[in-house]
C-alpha cells in the first residue's frame, strides 16, 4: 500500500505545485467481502481493521504477537484501535 501512496504523492505534486498533501489513515475505511458458513457478507471496517482481517486470508489463527509482527503497527497503536 505504501508504494501506491508514494506513487500518488508523486503524481499529485507534479500536477499541483505548492499544494500540501496529508494522509489521515485513521479516517480511512474499506469494504471487504468475506465468506462465512452462513454465506458471503460485506464488512465495512476501518483501514486498520481491514489490514488485520486480511492477514486471515493466509492463516486461520493468529496470536496478538503475530498480528503485531505482520502489521508493524506497534503494540500501543493496535491496542488503541481495538478499544
N, C-alpha and C positions, 0 to 999 in steps of 0.2 A: 504494500500500500504506500509506503514511504516513497518508492520510486515514482509512482503515479503522481503523488503530491508534488514532488520536486519537478517533475516534467510540467505539470500545470503551472507552477510558480514561474518557471522559465517562459512558458507561453504567455502568461498574463503580463509579466513585466516587459516583455518585448512589445506588447501592444498598448500598454498603459503606463507610460513613463511618469514617474513621480507618484504613482499610487502605492499605497501600502496594503499588503495582503496579509491577513492574520487568520489562522485556523483556530477554531474553538471546538476541539474534538468532543468535549463534554456535551455539546449541543447536538451532535450527530445522531442519526437514527438509521436503522436498517430494517428491511423486511426480509425475513428468512422463511423459506419453505421447508417444513420438517415433516418427516414420515413417522407416525406413531402407530401402535397397534390399532388404535381407534380410527386411523385414517390420516390423511395429509392435512396439515394446518399451516397457516401463515402466522408468523410471530413478528410483532413489531417491537423491536428492542433497541436499547442504546447501542452505540458503536462498541463500547467496551463489553457489553453483554454478548454482542454478535461475535466479537473476537474469541471470547471464551467458548461460546457454543460451537463455533466452527472447529475447535480443537477436537470435538467429539465425532467429527467425520472420520478421524483416524484411530480413535480409541473409544471403548465403551465405558471405561472407568479411568478417572484421573484424580490424583491427590491434589490438595491445595498447593503443595510444593511443585508438582508437575505443571500446574497452571501458571505459577509464578515463573518457572524456568522457561516455559514456552512463550509467554506473553512479554516477559521482561518489563512488566508494568510497575513492579515494586510492591512489596507486601502491604504497606500502608495504603497505597493507592487502590489496590484491588479490594482491600477490606472496606475502605470508604465507599466505593462504588456499590458494594454489596449491601450496605446498610442504609 
